[in-house]
């Protein structure tokens, strides 16, 4: 997705803007919430990042995302690669 491209380019504020549009215009799913959290974390908004990671965890059943990594992000309030 375009927000993730901007994230990889370390253009975090721009990535936040585009990710918020993506979240509003699509059906939310675990990877989207997790990436939104990652972007928010890198943009310096840790509190909102954790909220997004928690949302990702709540809808993660059968999503194929790494649950343990997601739990680590939530408990440590840190981005985990």
N, CA and C atoms as a LAMMPS dump frame, in Angstrom:
ITEM: TIMESTEP
0
ITEM: NUMBER OF ATOMS
243
ITEM: BOX BOUNDS ff ff ff
-5.0000000000000000e+02 5.0000000000000000e+02
-5.0000000000000000e+02 5.0000000000000000e+02
-5.0000000000000000e+02 5.0000000000000000e+02
ITEM: ATOMS id mol type element x y z
1 1 1 N 0.833 -1.185 0
2 1 2 C 0 0 0
3 1 3 C 0.876 1.246 0
4 2 1 N 0.319 2.321 -0.48
5 2 2 C 1.057 3.579 -0.543
6 2 3 C 1.527 4.039 0.844
7 3 1 N 0.697 3.951 1.882
8 3 2 C 1.187 4.363 3.201
9 3 3 C 2.419 3.567 3.641
10 4 1 N 2.439 2.282 3.308
11 4 2 C 3.572 1.445 3.723
12 4 3 C 4.826 1.818 2.939
13 5 1 N 4.665 2.214 1.695
14 5 2 C 5.8 2.679 0.893
15 5 3 C 6.389 3.929 1.539
16 6 1 N 5.525 4.862 1.918
17 6 2 C 5.996 6.089 2.568
18 6 3 C 6.677 5.762 3.902
19 7 1 N 6.162 4.782 4.6
20 7 2 C 6.766 4.331 5.859
21 7 3 C 8.185 3.813 5.596
22 8 1 N 8.337 2.972 4.594
23 8 2 C 9.64 2.401 4.264
24 8 3 C 10.626 3.483 3.828
25 9 1 N 10.106 4.57 3.292
26 9 2 C 10.941 5.71 2.891
27 9 3 C 11.216 6.64 4.074
28 10 1 N 10.74 6.251 5.248
29 10 2 C 10.9 7.009 6.494
30 10 3 C 10.223 8.374 6.439
31 11 1 N 9.143 8.462 5.688
32 11 2 C 8.331 9.673 5.623
33 11 3 C 7.084 9.414 6.472
34 12 1 N 7.307 9.383 7.782
35 12 2 C 6.303 8.895 8.716
36 12 3 C 5.058 9.774 8.8
37 13 1 N 5.218 11.073 8.82
38 13 2 C 4.045 11.942 8.919
39 13 3 C 3.158 11.794 7.69
40 14 1 N 3.772 11.701 6.53
41 14 2 C 3.003 11.498 5.31
42 14 3 C 2.345 10.109 5.326
43 15 1 N 3.071 9.127 5.828
44 15 2 C 2.523 7.772 5.924
45 15 3 C 1.305 7.734 6.842
46 16 1 N 1.359 8.469 7.956
47 16 2 C 0.217 8.535 8.873
48 16 3 C -1.007 9.076 8.143
49 17 1 N -0.817 10.149 7.417
50 17 2 C -1.937 10.771 6.693
51 17 3 C -2.579 9.781 5.727
52 18 1 N -1.766 9.089 4.945
53 18 2 C -2.299 8.145 3.96
54 18 3 C -2.889 6.908 4.612
55 19 1 N -2.296 6.466 5.718
56 19 2 C -2.825 5.279 6.398
57 19 3 C -4.187 5.579 7.004
58 20 1 N -4.365 6.769 7.531
59 20 2 C -5.665 7.125 8.098
60 20 3 C -6.744 7.129 7.021
61 21 1 N -6.394 7.563 5.816
62 21 2 C -7.343 7.489 4.706
63 21 3 C -7.646 6.035 4.358
64 22 1 N -6.631 5.201 4.353
65 22 2 C -6.817 3.783 4.021
66 22 3 C -7.71 3.09 5.046
67 23 1 N -7.509 3.399 6.312
68 23 2 C -8.315 2.791 7.38
69 23 3 C -9.776 3.196 7.238
70 24 1 N -10.021 4.438 6.878
71 24 2 C -11.392 4.934 6.747
72 24 3 C -12.099 4.365 5.527
73 25 1 N -11.346 4.034 4.48
74 25 2 C -11.982 3.639 3.23
75 25 3 C -11.998 2.141 2.971
76 26 1 N -11.532 1.341 3.914
77 26 2 C -11.514 -0.102 3.679
78 26 3 C -12.033 -0.846 4.901
79 27 1 N -12.289 -2.116 4.698
80 27 2 C -12.677 -2.965 5.821
81 27 3 C -11.438 -3.212 6.668
82 28 1 N -11.502 -2.886 7.94
83 28 2 C -10.34 -3.051 8.8
84 28 3 C -9.955 -4.529 8.944
85 29 1 N -8.679 -4.787 8.911
86 29 2 C -8.167 -6.13 9.139
87 29 3 C -6.848 -6.028 9.895
88 30 1 N -6.401 -7.144 10.44
89 30 2 C -5.286 -7.147 11.389
90 30 3 C -4.025 -6.478 10.848
91 31 1 N -3.612 -6.813 9.635
92 31 2 C -2.378 -6.243 9.099
93 31 3 C -2.497 -4.728 8.941
94 32 1 N -3.65 -4.262 8.542
95 32 2 C -3.858 -2.824 8.397
96 32 3 C -3.703 -2.121 9.746
97 33 1 N -4.328 -2.677 10.779
98 33 2 C -4.194 -2.091 12.115
99 33 3 C -2.743 -2.152 12.602
100 34 1 N -2.089 -3.287 12.359
101 34 2 C -0.701 -3.413 12.815
102 34 3 C 0.188 -2.395 12.103
103 35 1 N 0.055 -2.279 10.805
104 35 2 C 0.864 -1.307 10.066
105 35 3 C 0.538 0.129 10.479
106 36 1 N -0.724 0.391 10.746
107 36 2 C -1.097 1.727 11.233
108 36 3 C -0.372 2.011 12.543
109 37 1 N -0.346 1.031 13.429
110 37 2 C 0.386 1.182 14.684
111 37 3 C 1.871 1.402 14.474
112 38 1 N 2.458 0.643 13.55
113 38 2 C 3.888 0.799 13.268
114 38 3 C 4.194 2.216 12.782
115 39 1 N 3.366 2.698 11.878
116 39 2 C 3.559 4.039 11.336
117 39 3 C 3.393 5.091 12.427
118 40 1 N 2.349 4.954 13.243
119 40 2 C 2.135 5.905 14.334
120 40 3 C 3.312 5.905 15.308
121 41 1 N 3.83 4.717 15.603
122 41 2 C 4.977 4.628 16.508
123 41 3 C 6.166 5.408 15.946
124 42 1 N 6.476 5.176 14.686
125 42 2 C 7.613 5.85 14.062
126 42 3 C 7.393 7.353 13.951
127 43 1 N 6.132 7.773 13.896
128 43 2 C 5.81 9.199 13.852
129 43 3 C 5.81 9.82 15.241
130 44 1 N 6.034 8.996 16.271
131 44 2 C 6.135 9.514 17.639
132 44 3 C 4.865 9.443 18.461
133 45 1 N 3.816 8.835 17.942
134 45 2 C 2.547 8.746 18.657
135 45 3 C 2.393 7.336 19.243
136 46 1 N 3.097 7.084 20.318
137 46 2 C 3.162 5.746 20.903
138 46 3 C 1.813 5.306 21.466
139 47 1 N 1.111 6.201 22.129
140 47 2 C -0.184 5.853 22.726
141 47 3 C -1.158 5.341 21.654
142 48 1 N -1.263 6.058 20.552
143 48 2 C -2.166 5.634 19.473
144 48 3 C -1.645 4.378 18.775
145 49 1 N -0.329 4.238 18.698
146 49 2 C 0.258 3.038 18.091
147 49 3 C -0.18 1.799 18.867
148 50 1 N -0.084 1.877 20.176
149 50 2 C -0.477 0.734 21.009
150 50 3 C -1.96 0.421 20.821
151 51 1 N -2.797 1.44 20.702
152 51 2 C -4.228 1.207 20.468
153 51 3 C -4.448 0.442 19.162
154 52 1 N -3.713 0.819 18.123
155 52 2 C -3.859 0.14 16.836
156 52 3 C -3.357 -1.301 16.919
157 53 1 N -2.253 -1.523 17.62
158 53 2 C -1.747 -2.889 17.803
159 53 3 C -2.749 -3.74 18.571
160 54 1 N -3.393 -3.129 19.569
161 54 2 C -4.421 -3.859 20.318
162 54 3 C -5.605 -4.217 19.415
163 55 1 N -5.987 -3.301 18.536
164 55 2 C -7.059 -3.601 17.575
165 55 3 C -6.641 -4.759 16.675
166 56 1 N -5.398 -4.717 16.213
167 56 2 C -4.892 -5.794 15.347
168 56 3 C -4.972 -7.132 16.062
169 57 1 N -4.59 -7.144 17.321
170 57 2 C -4.638 -8.384 18.09
171 57 3 C -6.076 -8.873 18.243
172 58 1 N -7.009 -7.947 18.432
173 58 2 C -8.403 -8.343 18.657
174 58 3 C -9.057 -8.951 17.415
175 59 1 N -8.534 -8.66 16.226
176 59 2 C -9.105 -9.22 14.991
177 59 3 C -8.126 -10.153 14.279
178 60 1 N -7.111 -10.607 14.994
179 60 2 C -6.019 -11.336 14.358
180 60 3 C -6.299 -12.807 14.067
181 61 1 N -7.366 -13.36 14.591
182 61 2 C -7.638 -14.786 14.408
183 61 3 C -7.651 -15.157 12.921
184 62 1 N -6.777 -16.065 12.549
185 62 2 C -6.716 -16.542 11.179
186 62 3 C -6.105 -15.581 10.19
187 63 1 N -5.479 -14.506 10.68
188 63 2 C -4.959 -13.47 9.784
189 63 3 C -3.566 -13.776 9.247
190 64 1 N -2.856 -14.666 9.912
191 64 2 C -1.504 -14.99 9.477
192 64 3 C -0.428 -14.049 10.001
193 65 1 N -0.796 -13.082 10.839
194 65 2 C 0.23 -12.193 11.386
195 65 3 C 0.91 -12.879 12.571
196 66 1 N 2.066 -12.397 12.925
197 66 2 C 2.849 -12.951 14.032
198 66 3 C 2.273 -12.433 15.357
199 67 1 N 1.487 -13.263 16.003
200 67 2 C 0.793 -12.872 17.244
201 67 3 C 1.783 -12.541 18.358
202 68 1 N 2.833 -13.339 18.487
203 68 2 C 3.806 -13.098 19.56
204 68 3 C 4.517 -11.764 19.363
205 69 1 N 4.861 -11.429 18.138
206 69 2 C 5.501 -10.146 17.858
207 69 3 C 4.532 -9.004 18.178
208 70 1 N 3.287 -9.179 17.815
209 70 2 C 2.271 -8.166 18.086
210 70 3 C 2.093 -7.982 19.596
211 71 1 N 2.028 -9.066 20.329
212 71 2 C 1.918 -8.977 21.79
213 71 3 C 3.128 -8.266 22.389
214 72 1 N 4.308 -8.532 21.838
215 72 2 C 5.525 -7.881 22.323
216 72 3 C 5.462 -6.373 22.094
217 73 1 N 4.95 -5.956 20.935
218 73 2 C 4.803 -4.525 20.66
219 73 3 C 3.9 -3.874 21.702
220 74 1 N 2.815 -4.569 22.039
221 74 2 C 1.842 -4.017 22.982
222 74 3 C 2.428 -3.926 24.384
223 75 1 N 3.053 -4.995 24.844
224 75 2 C 3.55 -5.004 26.226
225 75 3 C 4.76 -4.106 26.426
226 76 1 N 5.622 -4.02 25.426
227 76 2 C 6.826 -3.185 25.571
228 76 3 C 6.612 -1.75 25.094
229 77 1 N 5.49 -1.539 24.374
230 77 2 C 5.21 -0.221 23.786
231 77 3 C 6.361 0.222 22.899
232 78 1 N 6.855 -0.744 22.138
233 78 2 C 7.984 -0.515 21.231
234 78 3 C 7.728 -1.221 19.91
235 79 1 N 8.274 -0.654 18.85
236 79 2 C 8.211 -1.303 17.537
237 79 3 C 9.153 -2.499 17.546
238 80 1 N 8.671 -3.618 17.077
239 80 2 C 9.461 -4.841 16.994
240 80 3 C 9.472 -5.275 15.534
241 81 1 N 10.664 -5.501 14.992
242 81 2 C 10.753 -5.939 13.587
243 81 3 C 10.432 -7.405 13.477
